[in-house]
Amino acid sequence: VQVQRSLQFLDAHKDQPSFLLMHIMDMHLPYKEPLQYRSLFVDETPEGIDLTGYFTRHEVIRMAKKGGDKFKKYIRGRYDNNMRYIDDQISAFIGQLRDDAIVMIVSDHGEEFWEHDAFEHGHTLYDEVLRIPMILKGPGVQSGRFDTPTSLIDVAPTLAMMAGDDVSGMLGEDLRG
């Protein structure tokens, strides 16, 4: 839905410079990937586990105690199914953009899948929650992989500088350097 809304917005503003923020929440519980993605990274739901409808963090933690490693593997697979779905949607979206479009993909956090005996996010500061990818594409952007730590505070000045806007008074820095 968000991809379609975004494409409609860009089409309605195709003759003028535009800024679009597409916020996608599909990676959060409940994992509700389309059926054609349901078994990409996971087999059938473990026996005795019912997650056919809406499920919450509390239910996942409760069922992990009951279902053990098999259930945890299932939840990781469902997450991966959702990630693949989102990847396909964003790839198709980017494929419809002009060559000179500036695109930044970023997340606010990662997820923990029992690496430290916890699930999801918001309660630990381990790398799997803090170290997230940031992808930047556009004219003048050097390709490659960079492991320099950055911050979400750098998003606004980077995009503003790429658009030729004034960044005086902004916190953060242009990540292209």
C-alpha positions in Angstrom: 0.0 0.0 0.0 2.8 2.4 0.9 4.6 1.7 -2.3 1.5 2.4 -4.4 0.8 5.6 -2.5 4.4 6.7 -3.0 4.2 6.0 -6.8 0.9 8.0 -7.0 2.5 10.9 -5.2 5.5 11.0 -7.4 3.3 10.7 -10.5 1.2 13.6 -9.3 4.3 15.7 -8.8 6.4 14.5 -11.7 7.0 18.0 -13.1 8.5 19.4 -9.9 11.1 18.6 -7.4 9.7 16.3 -4.7 10.7 14.9 -1.3 9.0 11.6 -0.4 9.4 9.7 2.9 8.0 6.2 2.6 7.6 4.6 6.1 7.2 0.9 6.0 6.2 -1.0 9.1 6.0 -4.6 7.7 9.0 -5.8 9.6 7.2 -5.4 12.9 4.9 -8.0 14.5 2.6 -9.4 13.5 4.5 -10.8 10.5 1.9 -10.8 7.8 3.8 -11.4 4.6 1.6 -12.4 1.6 0.9 -16.1 1.2 3.2 -16.5 -1.8 6.1 -15.5 0.6 4.9 -17.5 3.5 7.2 -20.6 3.0 10.3 -19.1 1.5 12.4 -19.3 4.6 10.3 -21.5 6.9 8.4 -24.7 6.8 5.0 -25.2 8.2 4.0 -23.8 11.6 5.4 -26.1 14.4 2.9 -28.4 15.8 1.0 -27.1 18.8 1.7 -23.4 17.8 -1.1 -21.2 16.5 0.0 -18.0 14.9 -2.4 -18.0 12.0 -3.9 -14.6 13.1 -2.6 -11.6 14.8 0.4 -12.3 17.2 2.2 -10.1 19.6 5.6 -10.0 21.2 4.1 -11.5 24.4 2.7 -14.4 22.5 6.0 -15.1 20.7 7.9 -15.1 24.0 5.3 -17.4 25.6 5.4 -19.8 22.6 9.2 -19.8 22.4 9.2 -21.3 25.9 6.8 -24.0 24.7 8.2 -24.6 21.2 11.9 -24.2 21.9 14.4 -23.9 19.1 12.0 -25.2 16.4 9.6 -22.3 17.2 12.5 -19.8 17.3 13.6 -20.9 13.9 10.1 -20.6 12.6 9.9 -16.9 13.9 13.2 -16.1 12.3 11.9 -17.5 9.0 8.7 -15.5 9.2 10.8 -12.4 9.7 13.0 -13.3 6.7 9.9 -13.9 4.6 8.7 -10.4 5.4 12.2 -9.0 4.7 12.2 -10.7 1.2 8.7 -9.3 0.5 9.8 -5.7 1.4 13.0 -6.1 -0.6 11.0 -7.1 -3.6 8.6 -4.2 -3.2 11.3 -1.6 -2.7 13.4 -3.0 -5.6 10.4 -2.7 -7.9 9.7 0.9 -6.6 13.3 2.0 -7.2 13.2 0.4 -10.6 10.4 2.9 -11.5 12.4 6.0 -10.4 14.3 8.3 -12.6 18.0 7.7 -12.9 18.8 10.9 -11.1 16.6 10.2 -8.1 18.2 10.3 -4.7 17.2 7.3 -2.5 18.1 6.6 1.1 17.0 3.4 2.8 17.4 3.3 6.6 15.9 1.6 9.6 15.4 2.8 13.1 16.6 -0.5 14.7 17.4 -4.1 14.1 15.9 -7.1 15.8 17.1 -9.6 18.3 16.3 -13.3 17.8 17.4 -14.8 21.1 21.1 -14.2 20.5 21.2 -12.9 24.1 18.1 -14.7 25.3 15.7 -11.9 24.3 13.4 -11.2 21.4 12.6 -8.2 19.2 13.9 -4.7 20.2 13.6 -1.9 22.7 15.2 -3.6 25.7 18.9 -4.3 24.9 21.8 -2.5 23.2 23.4 -5.4 21.4 24.8 -5.0 17.9 21.9 -6.9 16.3 19.6 -4.1 17.5 22.0 -1.1 17.0 24.0 -1.9 13.8 21.7 -1.4 10.9 22.3 -0.8 7.2 22.0 2.6 5.6 21.8 2.7 1.8 22.3 5.8 -0.2 21.9 6.1 -4.0 22.0 9.1 -6.2 24.2 11.4 -8.4 27.7 11.8 -7.0 27.4 9.1 -4.4 30.4 6.9 -4.3 29.5 3.2 -4.6 30.9 0.7 -2.1 30.4 -0.6 1.4 31.5 1.6 4.3 31.7 0.5 7.9 32.1 3.9 9.5 29.5 4.4 12.2 26.8 6.9 11.4 23.7 8.2 13.0 20.1 8.9 12.0 20.9 12.5 12.8 23.0 12.5 9.6 20.0 11.7 7.3 18.6 15.3 7.0 21.9 17.1 6.3 22.9 14.4 3.8 19.7 14.6 1.8 19.6 18.4 2.1 23.1 18.8 0.8 22.4 16.4 -2.1 19.4 18.6 -3.0 21.5 21.8 -2.8 19.7 23.1 0.2 21.2 25.2 3.1 22.2 23.1 6.1 23.3 25.8 8.4 22.1 25.1 11.9 21.4 21.4 11.2 23.0 18.8 13.4 24.7 15.9 11.8 26.9 15.7 8.7 26.8 14.9 5.1 27.6 11.2 4.8 28.9 11.4 1.3 32.3 12.3 2.7 
